[in-house]
Amino acid sequence: MDALAGDSDRSPFPYEPRQGERRRALGELLGALTRGLDRKKDVSLIRGVFEQMVRRIVPVRSIQLRENTHRWTSTTDGATDAESIVLDVPGSDPAAQGVSKAILDPGCRLGEWDFQMLGLAAHVGALVLEIERGRSRLARAGLSG
């Protein structure tokens, strides 16, 4: 057990036991998204729900989910020393893939669990983008309720 705890001087990510709230995080993200699937609401709201829930799960200043075709807007909130992490969001069509960009506060150190959650969130983000695309196509065709 001592080997797992490690010396915090040797590892940038010291061992911390997982808490129940963190284990439920992915389920809470999926639950919030399914509640946001109400067809009467604006199609872009589901992306906002996704970004808000990921911010609650991982200690980042902001998160943006975008299709690869969109240009990034400045989200550093005036701080020039903020760091960011950009993850590819997979998709079945290479032309329709997306990216997820997390902005970190200066000095923020993410742990292994945080990186795992960002990776899983990128896959969930692929579903969010696909839902948006499908609803947009239906709306353009005049088939949405």
N, C-alpha and C positions, 0 to 999 in steps of 0.2 A: 504494500500500500504506500510506503514511503516513496517508491519509485514513481508512482502516479502523481503524488503531490508535487514532487520536484522542487527545485530551488527557484524562486521567482527571479533571481538574478540571471539564471541561465536561459529562461524561456520567456519570450515576449507574451505568451498566453499561459499564465499560471492555471493550474487545475482548479476548477470550481465545480462543486456538485451541481447538477441540474436541478432546477426548481420546477415544481408542478406547473406553474404558470407558463414557463417556457416550453414545456412538453405539449401544452394545449394550444400553442400559438398557431400552428398550421391549421388545426381544426377551426379556430376562431376566424382565421383569414378566409377559409373556404365557406364557413357559415355566413360571414358578412357579405361575401360575393353572391351567394345564392339568394340572400335577402334583397340584394341590389338588382336582381334580374327582373324586377317588375317592368313589364313592357310599356306601362304608361309613362315611365320616367324617361328623361333624356338619355340617349345611348352613351354619352360620355361620362355619366355619373358612375358607372361601374369602374372606370379607370381611377376616378377619384377615391372610391372606396378602397380599391386595391392599394393605392399609394398611401392612404391614411393608415390602413392596417399594417402595412410593412413598416411604417415609421413607428408604430406601437410595438412591433415585435423586435426590431433591430434598432440600436441607438444611433440613428443617423439624423442629420438635420433635415434632409429632404430626400425624396425618391421620385424619379420621373420614369414613366414607362412610355416609350415612343416607338413608332414604326421607323425603320431605317431611313425612310424617305423624308422624315421631318428633321428640320434643323433644331439644334438645342437652343433654348433660351437661357439667359443667365439666371442661376438659382443660388448663387453664393451669398445672397442677402447682404451684399456690400463687403463681405469679408474676403480679402484677397488671399489669405493663407489657408483657406479651406481645401481639403483634399477630396477627391472623388474616386469612385470605383464604377467602372462601366462593364456590364455583363451582357453578352449576347442572349437574346431571347429566341429560342428555337421556333421554327415554323415548318410546316410541310412544304411550303413554296419558298425557295431561296430568295425570291424577289419580295416576299412578304414577311420577312423576319423582322424582329424588333431589337431594341436595346433597352436596358434598364440602367439608369445612372443614379447612384447614391452619393449624396454630398455629406461629408463628415465634418464635424466640428474640429477645429485645430486641436491636436493632441489626443483625439479619440482613438482608442485602441480596440479594435474589434477582435473578439475571440473566435475560436474554431466554430462554435455553435452559431455565431452571427454570420460567418461566411457560408455555412451550410444553409442557413435560412435564406440568405440572399440568393443562393443557387437554386433552392427549391422555389423561391418566389419568382425567379426568372421563368421557370416552367409554368407556373400558374399564370404569370403574365402573358405567356403565349396564348393561353385559353381566353384571357380577357381581350386581347387584341383580335382574336378570331371571332369572338362574340360581337365585338364592335363592328368588324368588317361585315359580318352576316346581317346584322341589323341595319347597317347603312345601305347595303344592297337591297334589302327588303323595302326600306323607306324610299329609295330612288325608284323602285319599281311600283311604288304605291300599294304595296302589299302589307305594310305594317299596320297594327291596330291602333 
